[in-house]
Amino acid sequence: MSVSLTSSYAGEFSGEYIAAALLSASTLDSGAISILPNVKFKTVIQKGSTDDIVKDASCDFVTNAGTLTLTEAILIPEEFQVNLQLCKKDLHASWEAANMGYSAFDNLAPSFAGFVIAHVAAKVADRTEKSIWSGSTATSGQFDGFSAKLTADASVNDVVGTTVTSANVITEMAKVIDSAIDNADAILGQEDLTLYVSTNVAQAYIRALGGFGANVGANGTDGKGTQWYNGGSLSFEGVNIFVAKGLTSNKMILAQKSNLYFGTGILNDQNEVKVIDMSDIDGSQNVRVVMRFTAGVQHVFGSEIVFYS
């Protein structure tokens, strides 16, 4: 049985599809960093800081009782595209199963065009997640992620890391907190302060708390051993932990959510989604998918970030 697209999809809801593709990346979907949508070309992120503005009382108005310092960072999303050709025959079985209710997944589109877009969007989301944390603009299809940007920023508080295991993970996490105490103590206790960790660091921490870490005890957290963790939230010394799946092994970033930004032009003219059925054009069973979108990240105060790498 052949599948035919009765019409070629040409972007009526491109903004929504691009949003689904980009924002379904786990970091963005979880709201783990700040998101700036509708960035047409670039945006300037400003944050202000003051020195000690509280002074001894007097009868006069002191005009120079404090200094306000404005810091800005420029976020320029890069342009990306997807040009993909798929064979309808290869995708038909999966789509038909979903359409008839046999699929284990309940989020697949009932139309074949929608299914194709969802298939491609999942790949875009995965690539976006990796770029956010570990991307390099020198690699096609990627933008400079936080690892690259923090490495290039001399004001960031760097902690030299090692291979993290269940035996040393608590000690290594403590180094990150200690660096904040020594260099960026103002961020400690902030509501949106987050310790972003790579997957292997998170797994080492879970194992350590299950009884494999120093000073934890053989039976682990709550005496449950390796059964203590059921997928809930994690924290370390009162700081929330977020597992950044795009962060490469043995890396950690301590920062406020309000200091890390993702920018995209979800609704601007550069976004485009097209699904083109080639059967009426060249007689093939191919479907071509075209997506165009923009994405990029930026931080503001490097001095208020600890980067363990």
The 8 nearest C-alpha neighbors of each residue, nearest first, counted from 0:
[[1, 2, 88, 91, 3, 92, 87, 95],
 [2, 0, 3, 88, 87, 284, 91, 4],
 [3, 1, 0, 87, 4, 91, 88, 111],
 [4, 2, 5, 1, 276, 278, 111, 87],
 [3, 5, 6, 276, 7, 2, 112, 111],
 [4, 6, 3, 7, 276, 8, 2, 112],
 [7, 5, 4, 8, 276, 275, 3, 9],
 [6, 8, 275, 274, 276, 9, 4, 5],
 [9, 7, 274, 273, 10, 6, 275, 112],
 [10, 8, 273, 11, 7, 272, 274, 275],
 [9, 11, 13, 272, 12, 273, 271, 8],
 [12, 10, 13, 9, 8, 14, 272, 271],
 [13, 11, 10, 15, 14, 16, 272, 9],
 [12, 14, 10, 16, 272, 15, 271, 11],
 [15, 13, 266, 17, 265, 12, 16, 18],
 [14, 16, 18, 13, 12, 17, 19, 265],
 [17, 15, 19, 13, 18, 14, 20, 12],
 [16, 18, 20, 14, 19, 15, 13, 21],
 [17, 19, 15, 21, 16, 20, 22, 14],
 [20, 18, 16, 17, 22, 23, 21, 15],
 [19, 21, 120, 17, 124, 18, 123, 23],
 [22, 20, 124, 18, 23, 19, 24, 17],
 [21, 23, 27, 24, 28, 18, 19, 20],
 [22, 24, 28, 21, 19, 20, 124, 25],
 [23, 25, 124, 128, 22, 27, 26, 28],
 [24, 26, 28, 27, 23, 29, 128, 244],
 [27, 25, 31, 29, 28, 24, 30, 243],
 [28, 26, 30, 22, 29, 24, 25, 31],
 [27, 29, 25, 23, 22, 30, 26, 24],
 [30, 28, 27, 31, 26, 25, 32, 24],
 [31, 29, 27, 32, 28, 26, 33, 34],
 [30, 32, 29, 26, 27, 256, 33, 241],
 [33, 31, 256, 30, 259, 260, 34, 27],
 [32, 34, 260, 257, 259, 256, 261, 35],
 [35, 33, 261, 260, 262, 36, 32, 27],
 [34, 36, 262, 261, 263, 33, 37, 38],
 [37, 35, 263, 264, 38, 262, 265, 34],
 [38, 36, 264, 265, 266, 39, 263, 267],
 [39, 37, 264, 263, 36, 40, 41, 42],
 [38, 40, 264, 37, 267, 41, 263, 42],
 [41, 39, 38, 75, 76, 42, 264, 74],
 [42, 40, 75, 74, 38, 39, 76, 73],
 [41, 43, 74, 73, 44, 38, 75, 40],
 [42, 44, 73, 72, 45, 71, 74, 41],
 [45, 43, 72, 71, 73, 42, 46, 299],
 [46, 44, 71, 70, 43, 69, 72, 47],
 [45, 47, 70, 69, 71, 44, 48, 299],
 [48, 46, 69, 68, 70, 67, 45, 49],
 [47, 49, 68, 67, 69, 46, 50, 70],
 [50, 48, 67, 66, 68, 51, 65, 47],
 [49, 51, 66, 52, 65, 48, 67, 68],
 [50, 52, 53, 65, 49, 54, 66, 64],
 [51, 53, 65, 64, 50, 54, 49, 66],
 [52, 54, 51, 55, 64, 65, 56, 50],
 [55, 53, 52, 56, 64, 51, 65, 57],
 [56, 54, 57, 53, 64, 52, 58, 61],
 [55, 57, 54, 58, 59, 53, 60, 61],
 [58, 56, 59, 55, 60, 61, 54, 64],
 [59, 57, 60, 56, 61, 55, 54, 62],
 [60, 58, 57, 61, 56, 62, 55, 64],
 [59, 61, 62, 58, 57, 64, 63, 56],
 [62, 60, 63, 64, 59, 57, 58, 65],
 [63, 61, 64, 60, 65, 59, 66, 52],
 [64, 62, 61, 65, 66, 60, 52, 67],
 [63, 65, 61, 62, 52, 54, 66, 53],
 [66, 64, 52, 63, 50, 51, 67, 49],
 [65, 67, 49, 50, 68, 64, 63, 52],
 [68, 66, 49, 48, 69, 47, 65, 50],
 [67, 69, 48, 47, 49, 66, 70, 50],
 [70, 68, 47, 46, 48, 67, 71, 45],
 [71, 69, 46, 45, 47, 68, 72, 299],
 [70, 72, 45, 44, 43, 46, 299, 69],
 [71, 73, 44, 299, 43, 74, 45, 70],
 [72, 74, 43, 42, 44, 75, 71, 41],
 [73, 75, 42, 41, 297, 76, 43, 72],
 [74, 76, 41, 40, 77, 73, 295, 42],
 [77, 75, 295, 294, 293, 263, 262, 74],
 [76, 78, 293, 294, 295, 75, 79, 142],
 [77, 79, 293, 292, 76, 294, 80, 291],
 [80, 78, 292, 291, 293, 140, 77, 81],
 [79, 81, 291, 290, 292, 82, 78, 289],
 [80, 82, 290, 289, 83, 291, 79, 288],
 [83, 81, 289, 288, 80, 290, 84, 287],
 [82, 84, 288, 287, 81, 85, 289, 286],
 [83, 85, 287, 286, 288, 285, 86, 82],
 [86, 84, 286, 285, 87, 287, 83, 89],
 [85, 87, 285, 88, 89, 284, 286, 90],
 [88, 86, 90, 89, 284, 91, 285, 85],
 [87, 89, 91, 86, 90, 284, 1, 92],
 [88, 90, 87, 86, 91, 92, 85, 93],
 [91, 89, 87, 88, 93, 92, 94, 86],
 [90, 92, 94, 88, 93, 87, 89, 95],
 [93, 91, 95, 94, 90, 96, 89, 88],
 [94, 92, 96, 91, 95, 90, 97, 102],
 [93, 95, 97, 91, 96, 92, 98, 90],
 [96, 94, 98, 92, 97, 93, 91, 99],
 [97, 95, 101, 93, 99, 102, 94, 98],
 [96, 98, 102, 94, 100, 95, 99, 101],
 [97, 99, 95, 109, 96, 100, 94, 101],
 [100, 98, 96, 97, 101, 95, 102, 94],
 [101, 99, 97, 98, 102, 96, 103, 105],
 [102, 100, 96, 97, 99, 103, 98, 95],
 [101, 103, 97, 104, 96, 100, 105, 93],
 [102, 104, 101, 105, 97, 100, 96, 106],
 [105, 103, 102, 106, 107, 97, 101, 100],
 [104, 106, 107, 103, 102, 97, 100, 108],
 [107, 105, 104, 108, 117, 97, 109, 103],
 [108, 106, 105, 114, 109, 97, 104, 117],
 [107, 109, 114, 113, 110, 106, 111, 117],
 [110, 108, 98, 107, 111, 113, 114, 97],
 [111, 109, 113, 112, 108, 114, 98, 94],
 [110, 112, 114, 113, 115, 109, 94, 4],
 [113, 111, 115, 114, 110, 116, 274, 4],
 [114, 112, 108, 116, 110, 111, 115, 117],
 [113, 115, 111, 108, 117, 112, 116, 107],
 [114, 116, 118, 112, 113, 117, 111, 119],
 [115, 117, 113, 119, 118, 114, 120, 112],
 [118, 116, 120, 114, 115, 119, 113, 121],
 [119, 117, 115, 116, 121, 120, 114, 122],
 [118, 120, 116, 122, 121, 117, 115, 123],
 [121, 119, 20, 117, 123, 122, 118, 116],
 [120, 122, 124, 119, 123, 118, 117, 20],
 [121, 123, 125, 119, 120, 124, 126, 118],
 [122, 124, 120, 126, 121, 125, 20, 127],
 [125, 123, 24, 127, 20, 21, 121, 122],
 [124, 126, 122, 128, 127, 123, 24, 121],
 [125, 127, 123, 129, 124, 128, 130, 122],
 [128, 126, 124, 130, 129, 125, 123, 131],
 [129, 127, 24, 125, 245, 131, 126, 130],
 [128, 130, 245, 126, 127, 131, 133, 132],
 [134, 129, 131, 127, 133, 144, 132, 128],
 [132, 130, 144, 128, 129, 127, 133, 134],
 [131, 133, 144, 145, 246, 245, 130, 129],
 [134, 132, 144, 130, 146, 129, 246, 131],
 [130, 133, 135, 144, 143, 142, 141, 132],
 [136, 134, 143, 142, 137, 138, 141, 144],
 [135, 137, 142, 143, 141, 138, 134, 139],
 [138, 136, 135, 139, 141, 142, 143, 134],
 [139, 137, 136, 135, 141, 140, 142, 134],
 [138, 140, 141, 137, 136, 142, 135, 79],
 [139, 141, 138, 79, 142, 136, 80, 126],
 [142, 140, 136, 134, 139, 130, 135, 138],
 [141, 143, 136, 135, 134, 130, 144, 295],
 [144, 142, 135, 136, 134, 147, 148, 141],
 [145, 143, 134, 131, 132, 133, 130, 146],
 [144, 146, 132, 148, 147, 149, 131, 133],
 [147, 145, 149, 133, 144, 148, 132, 150],
 [146, 148, 150, 145, 144, 149, 143, 151],
 [147, 149, 145, 151, 150, 146, 144, 152],
 [150, 148, 152, 151, 146, 147, 145, 155],
 [149, 151, 147, 148, 152, 146, 153, 155],
 [150, 152, 148, 149, 153, 147, 146, 155],
 [153, 151, 149, 154, 150, 155, 148, 301],
 [152, 154, 155, 151, 150, 301, 149, 156],
 [155, 153, 302, 301, 152, 156, 300, 303],
 [156, 154, 301, 302, 153, 304, 152, 157],
 [157, 155, 305, 304, 306, 302, 154, 158],
 [158, 156, 306, 305, 155, 307, 159, 308],
 [157, 159, 307, 306, 160, 308, 156, 175],
 [160, 158, 308, 307, 157, 161, 306, 174],
 [161, 159, 308, 307, 158, 162, 249, 250],
 [160, 162, 163, 249, 159, 308, 171, 250],
 [161, 163, 249, 164, 160, 248, 167, 168],
 [164, 162, 168, 249, 161, 200, 167, 165],
 [165, 163, 166, 203, 167, 168, 162, 200],
 [164, 166, 203, 207, 168, 212, 167, 206],
 [165, 167, 212, 164, 168, 213, 211, 207],
 [166, 168, 170, 164, 169, 165, 171, 163],
 [169, 167, 171, 170, 165, 163, 164, 204],
 [170, 168, 172, 171, 167, 173, 204, 212],
 [169, 171, 173, 167, 168, 172, 174, 166],
 [172, 170, 168, 174, 173, 169, 167, 175],
 [173, 171, 169, 175, 174, 170, 168, 176],
 [172, 174, 176, 170, 171, 175, 177, 169],
 [175, 173, 177, 171, 172, 176, 178, 170],
 [174, 176, 178, 172, 173, 177, 305, 179],
 [175, 177, 173, 179, 178, 174, 180, 172],
 [178, 176, 180, 174, 179, 175, 173, 181],
 [179, 177, 181, 175, 176, 180, 182, 174],
 [178, 180, 183, 176, 182, 184, 177, 181],
 [181, 179, 184, 177, 178, 182, 183, 176],
 [180, 182, 178, 179, 177, 183, 184, 176],
 [183, 181, 179, 180, 178, 184, 156, 302],
 [184, 182, 179, 303, 185, 180, 186, 181],
 [183, 185, 180, 179, 186, 187, 182, 181],
 [186, 184, 183, 187, 303, 188, 189, 179],
 [187, 185, 184, 189, 183, 188, 303, 192],
 [188, 186, 184, 189, 185, 192, 179, 180],
 [187, 189, 186, 190, 192, 185, 238, 237],
 [190, 188, 192, 186, 187, 191, 255, 185],
 [189, 191, 192, 188, 255, 193, 187, 238],
 [190, 192, 255, 256, 189, 193, 257, 254],
 [193, 191, 255, 189, 254, 190, 256, 238],
 [194, 192, 239, 254, 240, 253, 255, 238],
 [193, 195, 253, 240, 252, 239, 241, 196],
 [194, 196, 241, 252, 251, 243, 240, 242],
 [197, 195, 251, 242, 243, 200, 250, 194],
 [196, 198, 246, 200, 243, 248, 199, 250],
 [197, 199, 201, 200, 244, 242, 202, 196],
 [198, 200, 202, 201, 197, 248, 203, 249],
 [201, 199, 203, 197, 202, 198, 196, 249],
 [202, 200, 204, 198, 199, 203, 205, 196],
 [203, 201, 199, 205, 204, 200, 206, 198],
 [202, 204, 165, 200, 206, 164, 201, 205],
 [205, 203, 207, 201, 202, 206, 168, 165],
 [206, 204, 202, 208, 207, 203, 201, 209],
 [207, 205, 209, 203, 204, 208, 165, 211],
 [208, 206, 212, 211, 165, 204, 209, 205],
 [207, 209, 219, 205, 210, 206, 220, 204],
 [210, 208, 219, 224, 225, 206, 207, 220],
 [211, 209, 219, 217, 218, 208, 216, 207],
 [210, 212, 207, 209, 206, 165, 166, 208],
 [213, 211, 207, 166, 165, 215, 210, 208],
 [212, 214, 215, 166, 211, 216, 207, 167],
 [215, 213, 216, 212, 210, 217, 211, 207],
 [216, 214, 213, 212, 210, 219, 208, 217],
 [215, 217, 219, 210, 218, 214, 213, 212],
 [216, 218, 210, 219, 215, 211, 224, 209],
 [219, 217, 222, 224, 210, 216, 223, 209],
 [218, 210, 220, 209, 224, 222, 208, 216],
 [219, 221, 222, 208, 209, 223, 227, 224],
 [222, 220, 223, 219, 227, 218, 224, 209],
 [223, 221, 218, 219, 220, 224, 227, 217],
 [224, 222, 227, 226, 221, 218, 219, 220],
 [223, 225, 209, 218, 219, 226, 210, 222],
 [224, 226, 209, 227, 223, 206, 228, 210],
 [227, 225, 224, 223, 228, 209, 229, 219],
 [226, 228, 223, 225, 224, 220, 209, 229],
 [229, 227, 226, 230, 205, 231, 225, 209],
 [230, 228, 231, 227, 226, 232, 225, 205],
 [231, 229, 228, 232, 233, 227, 205, 226],
 [232, 230, 229, 233, 228, 234, 227, 240],
 [231, 233, 230, 234, 240, 239, 241, 229],
 [234, 232, 240, 239, 231, 235, 241, 205],
 [235, 233, 239, 240, 238, 237, 236, 232],
 [234, 236, 238, 237, 239, 240, 233, 172],
 [237, 235, 238, 234, 176, 173, 239, 172],
 [236, 238, 235, 234, 239, 188, 240, 187],
 [239, 237, 235, 234, 236, 193, 240, 192],
 [238, 240, 234, 193, 194, 233, 237, 235],
 [241, 239, 194, 234, 233, 193, 195, 238],
 [242, 240, 195, 243, 194, 196, 239, 193],
 [241, 243, 196, 197, 244, 195, 198, 201],
 [244, 242, 197, 246, 245, 196, 195, 241],
 [245, 243, 246, 198, 242, 197, 128, 129],
 [244, 246, 129, 128, 132, 243, 133, 247],
 [245, 247, 197, 132, 243, 244, 133, 248],
 [248, 246, 197, 245, 250, 133, 249, 244],
 [249, 247, 197, 250, 199, 246, 198, 200],
 [248, 250, 163, 162, 200, 197, 308, 247],
 [251, 249, 308, 307, 248, 197, 196, 247],
 [252, 250, 196, 307, 195, 306, 197, 253],
 [251, 253, 306, 195, 305, 194, 307, 254],
 [252, 254, 194, 305, 304, 193, 195, 306],
 [255, 253, 304, 192, 193, 252, 256, 258],
 [254, 256, 192, 257, 258, 191, 193, 259],
 [255, 257, 32, 258, 191, 259, 33, 192],
 [258, 256, 255, 259, 33, 32, 191, 260],
 [257, 259, 255, 256, 298, 299, 300, 260],
 [260, 258, 298, 256, 32, 257, 33, 297],
 [261, 259, 33, 297, 296, 34, 32, 298],
 [262, 260, 296, 34, 295, 35, 33, 297],
 [261, 263, 35, 295, 294, 36, 34, 296],
 [264, 262, 294, 36, 293, 38, 265, 76],
 [263, 265, 37, 38, 267, 266, 36, 39],
 [266, 264, 37, 14, 263, 267, 36, 18],
 [267, 265, 14, 37, 264, 268, 270, 36],
 [266, 268, 264, 269, 265, 39, 270, 37],
 [267, 269, 270, 266, 271, 39, 264, 265],
 [268, 270, 267, 292, 271, 291, 293, 264],
 [271, 269, 292, 291, 268, 267, 265, 13],
 [270, 272, 291, 290, 13, 10, 269, 273],
 [271, 273, 290, 10, 13, 289, 9, 291],
 [272, 274, 9, 289, 8, 10, 288, 275],
 [273, 275, 288, 8, 7, 287, 9, 289],
 [274, 276, 7, 287, 286, 277, 273, 288],
 [277, 275, 286, 278, 7, 4, 285, 287],
 [276, 278, 280, 285, 279, 286, 281, 283],
 [279, 277, 282, 283, 280, 284, 276, 281],
 [280, 278, 277, 282, 281, 276, 283, 284],
 [279, 281, 277, 278, 282, 276, 283, 275],
 [280, 282, 283, 278, 277, 279, 284, 285],
 [283, 281, 278, 279, 280, 277, 284, 285],
 [284, 282, 278, 285, 281, 277, 280, 279],
 [285, 283, 278, 87, 86, 277, 286, 282],
 [286, 284, 86, 283, 85, 277, 87, 84],
 [285, 287, 276, 85, 84, 275, 277, 86],
 [286, 288, 84, 275, 83, 274, 85, 285],
 [289, 287, 274, 83, 273, 82, 84, 275],
 [288, 290, 82, 273, 81, 272, 274, 287],
 [291, 289, 272, 81, 80, 271, 273, 288],
 [292, 290, 80, 271, 270, 79, 269, 81],
 [291, 293, 270, 79, 78, 269, 80, 290],
 [294, 292, 78, 77, 263, 76, 264, 79],
 [295, 293, 76, 263, 77, 262, 78, 292],
 [294, 296, 76, 262, 261, 77, 142, 75],
 [297, 295, 261, 260, 262, 144, 131, 74],
 [296, 298, 260, 74, 259, 261, 299, 295],
 [297, 299, 259, 258, 260, 300, 301, 72],
 [298, 300, 72, 258, 301, 71, 297, 259],
 [301, 299, 302, 303, 298, 258, 304, 70],
 [300, 302, 155, 154, 303, 304, 299, 152],
 [301, 303, 155, 154, 300, 304, 156, 183],
 [304, 302, 183, 301, 300, 186, 254, 305],
 [303, 305, 254, 301, 302, 155, 253, 156],
 [306, 304, 156, 253, 252, 157, 155, 175],
 [305, 307, 252, 157, 251, 158, 156, 308],
 [308, 306, 158, 251, 250, 160, 159, 157],
 [307, 250, 160, 159, 306, 249, 158, 251]]
